């Protein structure tokens, strides 16, 4: 079992080493930081959505921004769109699960806001519909996916696609990049 543990850790490290060498991906991460800073400076908000583990990751990143990361500072308006379970279950029941995020984008998002969609495959129908709705409203979309980008690649303003096809490794890298965005956004603003 010890060798298996080491193998899992090495695969995680390898994905991060590949990101470290990808100048284009690093430039897109930097661009997302600058856009996030600008959004907060203009009293806009960051919204996050995902399914399953990616929903947990979306909520985690939003919490780091709305609560605090390293600094005691004012809260930033960042929210995961799935945190109201009564809303989520009623809309899923009445309209179908594919509509849960699009309807929340319609209600909450405003021009100049940023919507992050976390989907390891890049093919989650509810996130795709949310991005379509966001585009209609002038909301910037950031897709966080696995290597191929899936269908999100075509509807994201910026794609942060992790160079892996292994779901756990993709999710680990999403959190790492999320932490980078939080840390650098907080440091720039405060």
C-alpha positions as CSV (number, residue, x, y, z in Angstrom):
1,X,0.0,0.0,0.0
2,X,2.9,2.4,0.7
3,X,3.9,2.3,-3.0
4,X,0.3,3.0,-4.1
5,X,0.3,6.1,-1.8
6,X,3.5,7.3,-3.3
7,X,2.2,6.7,-6.8
8,X,-1.0,8.7,-6.1
9,X,1.1,11.6,-4.7
10,X,3.5,11.4,-7.6
11,X,0.6,11.7,-10.1
12,X,-0.7,14.7,-8.3
13,X,2.7,16.3,-8.3
14,X,3.2,15.5,-12.0
15,X,0.0,17.4,-13.0
16,X,1.1,20.4,-11.0
17,X,4.6,20.2,-12.6
18,X,3.0,20.2,-16.1
19,X,0.9,23.3,-15.1
20,X,4.1,25.0,-13.9
21,X,5.7,24.5,-17.3
22,X,2.6,25.7,-19.3
23,X,3.2,29.4,-19.9
24,X,-0.2,29.8,-21.7
25,X,-2.1,28.3,-18.8
26,X,-0.1,30.4,-16.3
27,X,-0.9,33.5,-18.3
28,X,-4.6,32.7,-18.3
29,X,-4.5,32.2,-14.5
30,X,-2.9,35.6,-14.2
31,X,-5.5,37.1,-16.4
32,X,-8.3,35.6,-14.2
33,X,-6.6,37.2,-11.1
34,X,-6.5,40.6,-12.8
35,X,-10.1,40.3,-13.9
36,X,-11.2,39.2,-10.5
37,X,-9.4,42.2,-8.9
38,X,-11.1,44.6,-11.4
39,X,-14.5,43.1,-10.8
40,X,-14.2,43.6,-7.0
41,X,-12.8,47.1,-7.5
42,X,-16.0,47.8,-9.6
43,X,-18.3,46.4,-6.9
44,X,-19.1,43.3,-8.9
45,X,-19.2,39.7,-7.7
46,X,-17.8,36.3,-8.5
47,X,-20.2,33.4,-8.8
48,X,-19.2,29.8,-8.8
49,X,-21.0,26.6,-9.8
50,X,-20.2,22.9,-10.1
51,X,-21.6,19.4,-9.4
52,X,-20.6,16.9,-6.8
53,X,-17.0,17.3,-5.8
54,X,-16.7,20.3,-8.1
55,X,-19.7,21.9,-6.2
56,X,-17.7,21.5,-3.0
57,X,-14.7,23.0,-4.7
58,X,-16.8,25.9,-6.0
59,X,-18.1,26.6,-2.5
60,X,-14.6,26.3,-1.0
61,X,-13.2,28.9,-3.4
62,X,-16.1,31.3,-2.8
63,X,-15.7,30.9,0.9
64,X,-12.0,31.9,0.8
65,X,-13.0,35.1,-1.0
66,X,-16.1,36.0,1.0
67,X,-14.6,35.1,4.3
68,X,-10.8,35.5,4.2
69,X,-7.8,33.8,2.9
70,X,-4.6,35.1,4.6
71,X,-5.7,38.6,5.6
72,X,-8.3,40.0,8.0
73,X,-10.1,42.3,5.6
74,X,-13.6,43.2,4.4
75,X,-15.5,40.4,2.8
76,X,-15.6,40.1,-1.0
77,X,-18.9,39.2,-2.8
78,X,-18.3,35.6,-3.9
79,X,-20.9,33.0,-3.8
80,X,-21.5,29.4,-4.9
81,X,-24.8,29.1,-6.6
82,X,-25.9,25.8,-5.1
83,X,-25.9,26.6,-1.4
84,X,-29.7,27.1,-1.2
85,X,-30.9,23.5,-1.2
86,X,-34.6,24.5,-1.2
87,X,-34.1,26.5,-4.4
88,X,-32.0,23.8,-6.0
89,X,-34.4,21.0,-5.4
90,X,-37.5,23.1,-6.3
91,X,-36.0,24.3,-9.6
92,X,-34.7,20.8,-10.4
93,X,-38.2,19.4,-9.7
94,X,-40.1,22.1,-11.6
95,X,-37.7,22.8,-14.5
96,X,-35.2,20.0,-14.5
97,X,-31.6,19.8,-13.1
98,X,-30.1,21.3,-16.3
99,X,-31.8,24.7,-15.4
100,X,-30.7,25.1,-11.8
101,X,-27.7,27.3,-12.5
102,X,-29.1,29.2,-15.5
103,X,-32.1,30.4,-13.5
104,X,-29.8,31.5,-10.6
105,X,-27.5,33.3,-13.0
106,X,-30.6,35.1,-14.4
107,X,-31.6,36.1,-10.9
108,X,-28.2,37.1,-9.4
109,X,-25.7,37.9,-12.1
110,X,-25.2,41.4,-13.5
111,X,-23.1,42.8,-16.3
112,X,-19.5,42.8,-15.2
113,X,-19.8,39.9,-12.8
114,X,-17.7,36.8,-13.3
115,X,-19.1,33.2,-13.4
116,X,-16.8,30.3,-12.7
117,X,-17.9,26.9,-13.8
118,X,-16.1,23.9,-12.5
119,X,-16.5,20.7,-14.5
120,X,-13.8,18.1,-14.8
121,X,-15.3,16.8,-18.1
122,X,-16.4,20.3,-19.3
123,X,-19.7,18.8,-20.4
124,X,-22.1,19.4,-17.5
125,X,-25.4,20.5,-19.1
126,X,-26.4,22.7,-16.2
127,X,-23.1,24.6,-16.3
128,X,-23.3,24.9,-20.1
129,X,-26.8,26.5,-19.8
130,X,-25.5,28.8,-17.0
131,X,-22.7,30.0,-19.3
132,X,-25.2,30.6,-22.1
133,X,-27.4,32.6,-19.8
134,X,-24.3,34.5,-18.4
135,X,-23.3,35.5,-22.0
136,X,-26.7,37.0,-22.6
137,X,-26.3,39.1,-19.5
138,X,-22.8,40.4,-20.1
139,X,-21.2,38.2,-17.4
140,X,-17.6,37.0,-18.0
141,X,-17.3,33.1,-17.9
142,X,-14.3,31.2,-16.6
143,X,-14.4,27.5,-17.3
144,X,-12.3,25.2,-15.0
145,X,-12.1,21.8,-16.7
146,X,-9.9,18.9,-17.5
147,X,-7.5,18.6,-20.4
148,X,-9.9,18.7,-23.3
149,X,-12.2,21.5,-22.0
150,X,-15.2,19.6,-23.2
151,X,-18.1,21.7,-24.5
152,X,-17.2,24.4,-22.0
153,X,-14.2,25.2,-24.1
154,X,-16.4,26.8,-26.7
155,X,-18.6,28.9,-24.3
156,X,-15.9,30.1,-21.8
157,X,-14.4,33.5,-22.1
158,X,-11.3,32.0,-20.4
159,X,-10.6,28.3,-20.1
160,X,-8.4,27.0,-17.2
161,X,-8.1,23.4,-18.5
162,X,-6.0,21.2,-16.3
163,X,-3.6,18.9,-18.2
164,X,-5.1,15.7,-17.0
165,X,-8.0,13.3,-17.7
166,X,-8.0,11.9,-14.1
167,X,-10.9,13.4,-12.2
168,X,-9.2,13.5,-8.7
169,X,-6.0,15.1,-10.1
170,X,-8.1,17.7,-12.0
171,X,-10.1,18.5,-8.8
172,X,-6.8,18.8,-6.8
173,X,-5.5,21.2,-9.4
174,X,-8.7,23.2,-9.5
175,X,-8.3,23.9,-5.7
176,X,-4.7,24.8,-6.2
177,X,-5.5,27.3,-8.9
178,X,-8.5,28.5,-6.9
179,X,-6.2,29.2,-4.0
180,X,-3.8,31.0,-6.3
181,X,-6.6,33.2,-7.5
182,X,-7.7,33.9,-3.9
183,X,-4.3,34.6,-2.6
184,X,-3.2,37.0,-5.4
185,X,-6.6,38.7,-5.6
186,X,-6.6,39.3,-1.8
187,X,-3.0,40.5,-1.9
188,X,-3.6,42.9,-4.7
189,X,-6.8,44.4,-3.2
190,X,-5.6,44.6,0.4
